Amino acid sequence: MANSGKLQGRALANVTYGAAKTGFCNTHSSDLFRVLAVASTTHVGNFNSQDLANTAWAFATVDHASPALFDVQFAHRCEAEICDDTHLAQMHQWFLWRAEQGLPSLVSSLFIQRCHDTFVKSPTSPSCFQHEVGAALASLGILCKQEVATAQGYTIDLVVERKGKTIGIEVDGPRHFVMQTPNGNTQLKRRQLLALGNWQLISIPFWEWDELVGSEKRQREYLVHTLDGL
């Protein structure tokens, strides 16, 4: 990223956030975020609260450590300056990332709790797609729970018991993808549930389900094959 040194403040934070949000974390992402980390460390003094939260979330999403950037001073600025609900929720995911890495949160327990409480209060609304999958599972005699809260603060769309396993099912509509690549939010949620919650997860992407519309038999076969493939 040849021009990263020319970016400052909001522009730098926006580039960092956008790069993570797309979800296209390929073999070049580590090099990109290494450069962004150096630039952000240089210009973090010009960041406002939104820039701080977006930067923290972005690095958590791509799982790129940067001790020089995320030091005690960064954490204390986040605690002192961040108050918007969206940004508090992002910080909760950053704290989860710190836990993934076995690192301290660097902030007070009160701020950690505030971010957690903000994250979990985000409203959830099961989609028609989710209800369809739930109905198909019920037709197989598989009972499922919907919108199951986890210790990490996330909710899982559907949870079933299958052959002695507890399985989380994420019913992923178009907003979870950029083309057919899981976006940053989706990748982060999956990774943190696997790393911190020891969940067994499967994803049902919308384009696979769309191919089965109109055939309950094929829907049931798809679900059995997917569940038993774990």
N, C-alpha and C positions, 0 to 999 in steps of 0.2 A: 504494500500500500504506500506508494511513493509520496503521496501528498499528505500523509497522516500528520506530519510535523507542522503543517500549515493549519490544521484544524484546532480550534480552541473551544473551551466551554461547551455551550449548548450544541454546536455543530458536531463536536467530537463525541459527546454523549449520544446524540441522535444516530450517528453512524454505528457506534458500538451496539446500541439497542436494536437498530434495524438489522444488523448482521446476525444477531442472535435470534431475533424473532422469526426470521424466515425459516429456520430449522435446517438450513443447508450446511450442516457441520461436516465438512468433508476433510480430505487430507490436508487442505490448505488452511483450515480454520485455526489450527494451532499457531501457524506463522502469523496469520492476520491478528489474532488476539495478543500475541506476543508484542507486536508493534503497537497495537492499541493500548496495551497495558503501560508501555513506556510513555506514550503520549499522554495518557490519562494521569499518570503519576506526576508528570510535569505540570499539567494544567488543572489538576483537581481543585486547586485554590479558587478557580473561577467557576466551579460548578455551583449551581443552586440545588435546592432540595430535590427537584425532579431529576436533575442530572445525576445526583448521587444515587438515587434509587434505581434509575434506569441502568446505570453502569453496574451497580451491584447485581441487579437481576440478570443482566446480560452475561456477565462472567460466570455466574452460577449456572445459567442455562447451558453454556457450552462447556462447563466444568473445566475452566482454565484458571489455575491458581496464579495469584500475583501478590505475594506477601508485601512487596514494596508499596503497592497501591492500597491494599486493604489492611492498613495498620490501625493502631489504636486511635490515632487522630481522625482517620476516615470514619471509624465506627462512632466516635464521640460526636462528630459533626452530624452524622445521620440521626443520632438520638436527639440532638439539640434542635435540628432544623426540619426534620421530616414530620409532617402532621396530616397530609392528605391521605385519605383511605386507600387509594390505589397504590400509593407509594409505600404505605405501611404494610400492605399485603405483599408487595414485592420484597420488602425486607424480611418478612417471615420466611419466604423461600430462600433468601440469602442465608438466614440463620440455619435452615435445614441443610443447606449446602455446606456450611461450616461444620455441622454435625457429621455429614458424610465424610468430610476430610479429617475428622477427629480434632478439630480446632476450636478454641474458645470463641464465644460470641462477641466478646470485647465490650459489651454494653450491659446495662442494668437489667435485672430480672423483670422489673416493671415495664421496660420498653419491649422486651421479648414478649411478655404477656400481652401488651397492647397490640403488637403486630399480629400475634396469633389470633387474638379475639377479632381483630379487623378482618383477617383472612377468612375465618370460619363463618363470619356473618354474611358473606357474599351469597346472594340468593341463588338457589338452584331450581331448575324447572325441567322435569323429564320431557324429552321430545317425543313426537309421534313415533319416530324411528325406534326410540328406546322402548316405548310401549309395545310396538310390534314384536321386537325381539323377546320381550318379557312374555308376551302371549304365546309365541312360538315355543319358548321353553316350558311354559305351563302345559302346552299340548303334549309335550314329551313326558309329563309328570315330574318335571324338575322345578321345584319351587325356588323362587329367587326373592331376594330383598333388593329394594331400590334405594338409590341415593344413600349409601352406607358411609357413615362418617368414619374416618381413620384417625389414628393417634397423631398423624402428621398434619391434620387439618384439612386434608383433601377429602372429597367424597368420590366414591366409586359408583358408577351407574347401576350396575347389577352385581350381586354376589350370590353364588350358588354353591351347594355342596355336591360334589361329584366324585364317587368312588373313593371316599375318605379324604378328599382334597377340598379346601376352601378356595374358590377361584373367583377372582374379580374380573368382570367383563366391562370393558369400556366400549360404548356404542358411539363411534366417532363419525360425526357428520362433517360436512364440508368445511366448517369453521376450524376444524382441527388440522387442516392440511394446507400446504401451498402446492398446488397441483396434487400429486399423490405422495408428497413427502410430509411427514408429521411436522407441524410448525414448532417453534421453540417452546411455547407453553405446554404443548402435548408431550414433547420429549422430556421436558423437565419434570412434569408430573409423573410420567412413567418411571423415569430413572429414580426419583426420590422414593416412590412407593416400593420399588424393588430393593433399593439400597437400605432404606430405613424401616420399612414395614414388613419385609420378607413376603410380600404378596406374590402369588402366582397370578399373572395377568394375561388376558387375551384382548385383542382389539378386533372389533368388527367394523371395518371401514365401509362407508356408505356405498361405494361403487360395487363392492362385492355383494352387498345385500340387494342393491337395485337389480342385479341380474337375476335374483330369485323371486322378485315380486310376482305374485299371481300363482305361485306354486308352493303350497304349504309343505308338500312332501320334500321338495328340494331345500326349503328353509330348515326343516327338521334335520335332514341329512347333513347339511352344512354345519349346524350347531353341534351335532353329535361328533362329527369329524374334528371340528375345531377344539371342542372341550377335551376329547380323548387324545388329542395330539400333544397335550402338555406332558 
